[in-house]
């Protein structure tokens, strides 16, 4: 019972870190995608470099750097802030690549039809290319979200008291060893399976409507 | 009445589409060399020729889907010069005057048939949704597709999709319709549906430019036939005359290939 209580205390933070990092990642990914699609070589190079930098360094190193390395004046980031921010910017790099791929999966004819009809650029993005990109990105996006859910446990290394943090604390205190981690694993599965189901459901539903 | 004639006259003699000295090359690969063409109001111009002749490129240059290297395009008084930078405003005006129908339809797969036809009216003409839907239904009825309005394009046959695409272009009230091999992606039997709609359109006096391999359409519906080969126009004139008595050896060879198979 104590064991479940420990995990239950960690659960909200796991969900919070995942959702916030995903939100930061999604928002920050958009300008990066724009940069990756830019015809300006300098902007392209900077975006490319940023993605490779964010992806190339392990997330746990990012968290350490943000948590221990950065102080803005006298203010230091809290563990939660550093965790969310670190996982968020790393997510942005991966999501940018996912979005870029989804955009280029939209057939050229869709752009041509939009131009020929005289749509403004904003209309093309919001009504034609955007929705089709979103559909194409759903499977990869949810796969990434499930990955992020589990990677949120990395935040335990800087002391964010999410599921894994609480589990290891409990394991140390109670001496009951490995069992708590099995329970934690079960919780992660319970969280990620519905996400996967939802994603597949959406994907199938949309495919049915628009299948060529 | 007399005054009306005088007022109407300059409009009817002025060509709707004028292409002057169009040229385009990809590196050393010349796609178009010095193509000039004018399309009279209410006429149907068919463009034929072997593949790679540049027919589609000319058509796609007309509404700037391809950027020509040099030359001038005038559609319904909207002039675009390839040498100068085009303002988005004049580009929009030119594209609004020209309706485009593609070989592969290019309908929006994530919208119903009705939304496909209505959205451009709302976004480009600023129609309300009711106005747009009313016009769309009228056009879909004319295309014989009223019952498909709430379906997604993927549920429609190729011939139906192409007719939806024609409705979508017509809904913006273009002065000229550009058809880029509209039946090439269709089974011959299905292509007939599309050709019927195009014939009906021609009979209502719509100005049309049609890149096609449909020789019967070129002969029976077109007023003007343009034969292209190797990036240039090699012959143009009355379809019956050219098909009966081609002047150019290249035309003869092409016609032998398409007619005597």
Boltz contact constraints between the chains, C-beta under 6 A:
constraints:
  - contact:
      token1: [A, 109]
      token2: [B, 104]
      max_distance: 6.0
  - contact:
      token1: [A, 109]
      token2: [B, 106]
      max_distance: 6.0
  - contact:
      token1: [A, 112]
      token2: [B, 65]
      max_distance: 6.0
  - contact:
      token1: [A, 113]
      token2: [B, 106]
      max_distance: 6.0
  - contact:
      token1: [A, 116]
      token2: [B, 63]
      max_distance: 6.0
  - contact:
      token1: [A, 116]
      token2: [B, 100]
      max_distance: 6.0
  - contact:
      token1: [A, 117]
      token2: [B, 120]
      max_distance: 6.0
  - contact:
      token1: [A, 118]
      token2: [B, 92]
      max_distance: 6.0
  - contact:
      token1: [A, 118]
      token2: [B, 95]
      max_distance: 6.0
  - contact:
      token1: [A, 118]
      token2: [B, 96]
      max_distance: 6.0
  - contact:
      token1: [A, 118]
      token2: [B, 124]
      max_distance: 6.0
  - contact:
      token1: [A, 119]
      token2: [B, 123]
      max_distance: 6.0
  - contact:
      token1: [A, 123]
      token2: [B, 123]
      max_distance: 6.0
  - contact:
      token1: [A, 128]
      token2: [B, 108]
      max_distance: 6.0
  - contact:
      token1: [A, 131]
      token2: [B, 110]
      max_distance: 6.0
  - contact:
      token1: [A, 132]
      token2: [B, 110]
      max_distance: 6.0
  - contact:
      token1: [A, 209]
      token2: [B, 152]
      max_distance: 6.0
  - contact:
      token1: [A, 210]
      token2: [B, 109]
      max_distance: 6.0
  - contact:
      token1: [A, 210]
      token2: [B, 110]
      max_distance: 6.0
  - contact:
      token1: [A, 210]
      token2: [B, 152]
      max_distance: 6.0
  - contact:
      token1: [A, 210]
      token2: [B, 154]
      max_distance: 6.0
  - contact:
      token1: [A, 211]
      token2: [B, 154]
      max_distance: 6.0
  - contact:
      token1: [A, 212]
      token2: [B, 154]
      max_distance: 6.0
